[in-house]
């Protein structure tokens, strides 16, 4: 990636030990660039940041209404969850409404993201199931959409499947990008993932937050996603996770979603603003400090909210004994457009 800028320093003792470069874009729902860092037109895979957008066709199609999908379950459709008991119960309940078991999920199993949940499984002598996959909610939504469209449920991950075509069209429409201009890759959970300019990803989130001028069904779906995430932020991520805390701390005034390899996108609905950020080397440790600092510089966080997010904004670096030996410090500078 070219024209990146330094976003975050890692300080240990008297030295700058490491640094992380990247890019950011802040836009309004008309696509106007408000602030940037690095190259705001950098194209990167949206990864799991796209999940709230991918939930929209499940609602627009009537699948959510047909299967009685609740706001709590809608929040899980958008999630990269910790694999805690509440997440597993919600995913299992959603699949039951579809008349399917966890074997229908093609995302594969992995250990819960939350160490305490992984330890509990191990202590019980149990192996993680597909429900523990952080993407089990998204995949359940894709199965619901397959049933609604009368499409095969055993091939729902394939690029030419009606579900994946509809997901691509939705992301393209929300971001203002032609479908043939969106590079496709394969995400960690096996489904297609979308390449977007940061300005386009930020615009999609700005429109999600303030869906003025969109078709009625799309507008209603956006509002349902926002309401679900405000009401059930725990489902989006879980204990000690930034995505959940950002909603809780701001009372739902800001809603954001992380993606693998250092991606984050968020919306500030009251202002019709979207922000997208990419850490160039994909380092997760740099992501939340950079996002929080960008929100601060754009004057989108109140002082009490910034204080409540301090452990994400400028986290300590500790050694194995738990002693503080350094700090992670955001240094990005947003430039006004």
C-alpha positions as CSV (number, residue, x, y, z in Angstrom):
1,X,0.0,0.0,0.0
2,X,1.3,3.5,-0.9
3,X,1.1,6.8,0.9
4,X,0.3,5.3,4.3
5,X,1.0,7.3,7.4
6,X,2.0,6.3,10.9
7,X,-1.0,5.5,13.0
8,X,0.3,4.0,16.2
9,X,3.6,3.8,18.2
10,X,4.6,1.1,20.7
11,X,6.8,2.6,23.3
12,X,8.9,0.4,25.6
13,X,11.0,2.2,28.2
14,X,12.7,5.2,26.5
15,X,12.5,3.8,23.0
16,X,10.0,3.7,20.1
17,X,10.1,-0.1,19.6
18,X,7.5,-0.6,16.9
19,X,5.1,1.4,14.7
20,X,2.1,0.7,12.6
21,X,1.1,2.5,9.5
22,X,-2.2,2.8,7.7
23,X,-5.1,4.8,6.3
24,X,-8.4,6.3,7.3
25,X,-11.4,8.0,5.7
26,X,-14.3,9.9,7.2
27,X,-17.2,10.7,4.9
28,X,-20.8,11.7,4.9
29,X,-23.7,9.7,3.5
30,X,-23.3,11.5,0.1
31,X,-19.8,10.3,-0.1
32,X,-18.1,13.6,0.6
33,X,-14.7,13.2,2.2
34,X,-14.5,15.1,5.5
35,X,-11.2,13.9,7.0
36,X,-8.5,11.5,6.0
37,X,-5.2,10.0,7.0
38,X,-2.8,8.3,4.6
39,X,-4.5,7.4,1.4
40,X,-8.3,7.3,1.9
41,X,-8.8,5.6,-1.5
42,X,-6.8,2.6,-0.5
43,X,-8.6,-0.6,-1.5
44,X,-8.7,-3.4,1.1
45,X,-11.0,-6.3,1.9
46,X,-13.7,-5.2,4.3
47,X,-13.6,-8.6,6.0
48,X,-16.1,-8.8,9.0
49,X,-16.7,-5.1,8.9
50,X,-19.2,-5.9,6.1
51,X,-21.4,-8.0,8.4
52,X,-23.9,-5.3,9.3
53,X,-24.3,-4.6,5.5
54,X,-24.7,-8.3,4.8
55,X,-27.5,-8.5,7.3
56,X,-29.6,-6.1,5.3
57,X,-30.9,-8.5,2.6
58,X,-31.9,-11.0,5.3
59,X,-34.3,-8.3,6.5
60,X,-35.3,-6.8,3.1
61,X,-36.1,-10.2,1.6
62,X,-38.7,-11.0,4.3
63,X,-36.6,-13.8,5.7
64,X,-36.4,-12.2,9.2
65,X,-40.2,-11.8,9.3
66,X,-40.9,-15.3,8.0
67,X,-38.7,-17.0,10.6
68,X,-39.4,-14.6,13.4
69,X,-35.8,-13.5,13.8
70,X,-35.6,-11.2,16.8
71,X,-33.6,-8.1,17.3
72,X,-31.2,-10.1,19.5
73,X,-30.7,-12.5,16.6
74,X,-30.3,-9.7,14.1
75,X,-27.5,-8.4,16.2
76,X,-25.8,-11.8,16.0
77,X,-26.1,-11.7,12.2
78,X,-23.7,-8.8,12.4
79,X,-21.3,-10.3,14.9
80,X,-17.8,-11.6,15.2
81,X,-18.7,-12.9,18.6
82,X,-16.6,-14.3,21.5
83,X,-18.2,-17.7,21.6
84,X,-19.7,-17.1,25.0
85,X,-22.7,-19.1,26.2
86,X,-25.2,-16.3,25.3
87,X,-23.8,-16.2,21.7
88,X,-24.0,-20.0,21.4
89,X,-27.6,-20.1,22.7
90,X,-28.7,-17.3,20.3
91,X,-27.1,-19.0,17.3
92,X,-28.6,-22.4,18.2
93,X,-32.1,-20.8,18.7
94,X,-31.9,-19.1,15.3
95,X,-31.0,-22.3,13.5
96,X,-33.8,-24.1,15.3
97,X,-36.3,-21.5,13.8
98,X,-34.9,-22.4,10.4
99,X,-35.4,-26.1,11.0
100,X,-31.7,-26.7,10.7
101,X,-28.9,-28.0,13.0
102,X,-25.4,-26.7,13.4
103,X,-24.2,-29.2,10.8
104,X,-25.8,-26.8,8.2
105,X,-23.2,-24.2,9.1
106,X,-20.2,-24.4,6.8
107,X,-18.0,-22.0,8.7
108,X,-16.1,-24.7,10.6
109,X,-15.3,-24.7,14.3
110,X,-12.7,-22.8,16.2
111,X,-12.0,-22.1,19.9
112,X,-14.0,-19.3,21.4
113,X,-12.3,-15.9,21.1
114,X,-12.8,-15.3,24.8
115,X,-10.1,-17.2,26.7
116,X,-12.4,-17.9,29.7
117,X,-15.0,-19.5,27.3
118,X,-12.3,-21.6,25.7
119,X,-11.0,-22.8,29.1
120,X,-14.5,-23.7,30.2
121,X,-14.9,-25.9,27.1
122,X,-11.6,-27.6,27.7
123,X,-12.4,-28.2,31.4
124,X,-15.6,-29.9,30.4
125,X,-13.7,-32.1,27.9
126,X,-15.7,-30.6,25.0
127,X,-14.4,-29.5,21.6
128,X,-15.6,-26.3,20.0
129,X,-18.5,-26.6,17.6
130,X,-19.5,-24.6,14.5
131,X,-21.7,-22.5,16.8
132,X,-18.5,-21.3,18.5
133,X,-17.2,-19.9,15.2
134,X,-17.4,-16.1,15.5
135,X,-19.2,-16.0,12.2
136,X,-22.0,-18.4,13.1
137,X,-24.6,-15.6,13.2
138,X,-23.7,-14.4,9.7
139,X,-23.8,-17.9,8.3
140,X,-27.2,-18.5,10.0
141,X,-28.5,-15.4,8.3
142,X,-27.2,-16.7,4.9
143,X,-29.1,-20.0,5.5
144,X,-32.3,-18.1,6.4
145,X,-31.9,-16.1,3.2
146,X,-31.3,-19.3,1.2
147,X,-34.5,-20.7,2.4
148,X,-36.4,-17.5,1.7
149,X,-35.1,-17.4,-1.9
150,X,-35.7,-21.1,-2.4
151,X,-32.0,-21.6,-3.1
152,X,-29.9,-24.6,-2.0
153,X,-28.7,-24.5,1.5
154,X,-25.7,-26.8,0.9
155,X,-24.0,-24.4,-1.5
156,X,-24.7,-21.1,0.1
157,X,-21.0,-20.1,0.3
158,X,-20.4,-20.3,-3.4
159,X,-19.8,-17.0,-5.2
160,X,-22.5,-17.6,-7.8
161,X,-25.1,-18.7,-5.2
162,X,-28.2,-16.3,-5.1
163,X,-27.4,-15.4,-1.5
164,X,-23.8,-14.3,-2.3
165,X,-24.9,-12.4,-5.4
166,X,-27.5,-10.6,-3.3
167,X,-24.9,-9.8,-0.7
168,X,-22.5,-8.4,-3.3
169,X,-25.2,-6.3,-4.8
170,X,-26.2,-4.9,-1.4
171,X,-22.6,-4.0,-0.5
172,X,-22.1,-2.4,-4.0
173,X,-25.3,-0.4,-3.7
174,X,-24.6,0.8,-0.1
175,X,-21.0,1.8,-1.0
176,X,-21.7,3.4,-4.3
177,X,-19.4,0.9,-6.1
178,X,-20.2,-1.1,-9.2
179,X,-20.3,-4.8,-8.6
180,X,-17.7,-5.4,-11.3
181,X,-15.3,-3.0,-9.5
182,X,-15.4,-5.0,-6.2
183,X,-12.5,-7.5,-6.0
184,X,-13.6,-10.8,-4.3
185,X,-11.6,-13.0,-2.0
186,X,-12.4,-15.7,0.4
187,X,-12.9,-14.8,4.1
188,X,-11.6,-16.9,7.0
189,X,-15.1,-18.5,7.4
190,X,-15.2,-19.5,3.7
191,X,-17.6,-17.0,2.1
192,X,-16.8,-14.3,-0.4
193,X,-15.3,-11.1,1.0
194,X,-15.4,-7.7,-0.7
195,X,-12.6,-5.3,-1.7
196,X,-13.6,-1.7,-1.2
197,X,-11.9,1.7,-1.1
198,X,-11.9,3.0,2.4
199,X,-14.0,6.0,1.2
200,X,-16.6,3.6,-0.2
201,X,-16.7,1.4,3.0
202,X,-17.1,4.6,5.1
203,X,-19.9,5.8,2.8
204,X,-21.7,2.5,3.2
205,X,-21.6,2.9,7.0
206,X,-22.7,6.5,6.7
207,X,-25.7,5.4,4.7
208,X,-26.4,2.6,7.1
209,X,-26.6,5.1,9.9
210,X,-28.6,7.7,8.0
211,X,-30.4,5.9,5.2
212,X,-32.1,9.0,3.8
213,X,-33.1,8.6,0.2
214,X,-32.9,4.8,0.1
215,X,-35.8,2.6,-0.9
216,X,-38.3,2.0,1.9
217,X,-37.3,-1.6,2.4
218,X,-33.6,-0.8,2.5
219,X,-34.2,2.1,4.9
220,X,-36.3,0.0,7.2
221,X,-33.6,-2.8,7.2
222,X,-30.9,-0.2,8.1
223,X,-33.0,1.1,11.0
224,X,-33.7,-2.5,12.2
225,X,-30.0,-3.3,12.2
226,X,-29.1,-0.1,14.2
227,X,-31.9,-0.7,16.7
228,X,-30.8,-4.3,17.2
229,X,-27.2,-3.4,17.8
230,X,-28.2,-0.6,20.2
231,X,-30.4,-3.0,22.1
232,X,-28.1,-6.0,22.1
233,X,-24.5,-4.8,21.9
234,X,-23.2,-7.9,23.7
235,X,-24.3,-10.1,20.7
236,X,-22.0,-8.1,18.4
237,X,-18.8,-9.1,20.1
238,X,-19.0,-9.8,23.9
239,X,-17.1,-9.3,27.1
240,X,-14.2,-6.9,27.0
241,X,-14.6,-6.3,23.2
242,X,-14.3,-2.9,21.7
243,X,-17.3,-3.2,19.3
244,X,-19.6,-3.9,22.3
245,X,-18.1,-1.3,24.5
246,X,-18.2,1.4,21.9
247,X,-22.0,1.0,21.6
248,X,-22.4,0.7,25.4
249,X,-20.2,3.8,26.2
250,X,-21.9,6.0,23.6
251,X,-25.4,4.8,24.3
252,X,-25.6,3.6,20.7
253,X,-24.6,7.0,19.3
254,X,-21.7,5.3,17.6
255,X,-21.9,1.8,16.1
256,X,-18.8,0.1,14.7
257,X,-17.6,-3.2,13.5
258,X,-14.1,-4.7,13.3
259,X,-12.7,-6.8,10.6
260,X,-9.7,-9.1,10.4
261,X,-6.3,-7.8,9.3
262,X,-6.8,-4.4,10.9
263,X,-10.0,-3.1,9.5
264,X,-12.7,-1.1,11.2
265,X,-15.8,0.7,10.0
266,X,-18.4,2.7,12.0
267,X,-21.3,5.0,11.7
268,X,-22.4,8.1,13.7
269,X,-26.1,8.1,12.7
270,X,-27.0,11.5,14.1
271,X,-24.4,13.2,11.9
272,X,-24.7,10.9,8.9
273,X,-21.0,10.1,9.1
274,X,-19.0,7.0,8.4
275,X,-15.4,6.2,9.2
276,X,-13.3,3.4,7.8
277,X,-9.7,2.6,8.9
278,X,-7.1,0.1,7.9
279,X,-3.9,-0.8,9.8
280,X,-1.5,-1.6,7.0
281,X,0.2,-4.6,8.6
282,X,-3.0,-6.0,10.0
283,X,-2.0,-5.7,13.6
284,X,-5.0,-5.9,15.9
285,X,-3.2,-4.2,18.8
286,X,-3.0,-1.0,16.7
287,X,-6.7,-1.0,15.6
288,X,-8.6,0.3,18.5
289,X,-6.1,2.9,19.6
290,X,-6.2,4.3,16.1
291,X,-10.0,4.2,15.8
292,X,-10.5,5.9,19.1
293,X,-8.0,8.6,18.3
294,X,-9.6,9.2,15.0
295,X,-13.0,9.6,16.7
296,X,-11.4,12.0,19.2
297,X,-9.8,14.2,16.5
298,X,-13.1,14.3,14.5
299,X,-14.8,15.5,17.7
300,X,-17.1,12.6,17.7
301,X,-16.4,11.3,21.2
302,X,-17.4,13.2,24.4
303,X,-14.9,13.5,27.2
304,X,-16.6,11.0,29.4
305,X,-16.8,8.5,26.5
306,X,-13.1,8.9,25.7
307,X,-12.3,8.3,29.4
308,X,-14.5,5.2,29.4
309,X,-12.5,3.9,26.4
310,X,-9.1,4.7,27.8
311,X,-8.0,1.0,28.0
312,X,-8.6,0.7,24.3
313,X,-7.3,4.2,23.4
314,X,-3.9,4.0,25.1
315,X,-3.4,0.4,26.4
316,X,-0.5,-0.6,28.6
317,X,2.1,-3.0,27.5
318,X,2.7,-5.6,30.2
319,X,5.2,-8.4,30.7
320,X,4.4,-12.0,31.7
321,X,4.3,-11.0,35.4
322,X,1.7,-8.3,34.7
323,X,4.0,-5.4,35.2
324,X,3.5,-2.4,33.0
325,X,6.6,-2.0,30.7
326,X,5.4,0.3,28.0
327,X,2.4,1.7,26.2
328,X,0.6,1.7,22.8
329,X,0.1,5.3,21.7
330,X,-1.9,6.5,18.7
331,X,-0.1,9.2,16.7
332,X,-2.3,9.5,13.6
333,X,-3.2,13.0,12.4
334,X,-6.5,13.4,10.6
335,X,-6.4,15.9,7.8
336,X,-9.5,18.0,7.1
337,X,-10.6,17.7,3.5
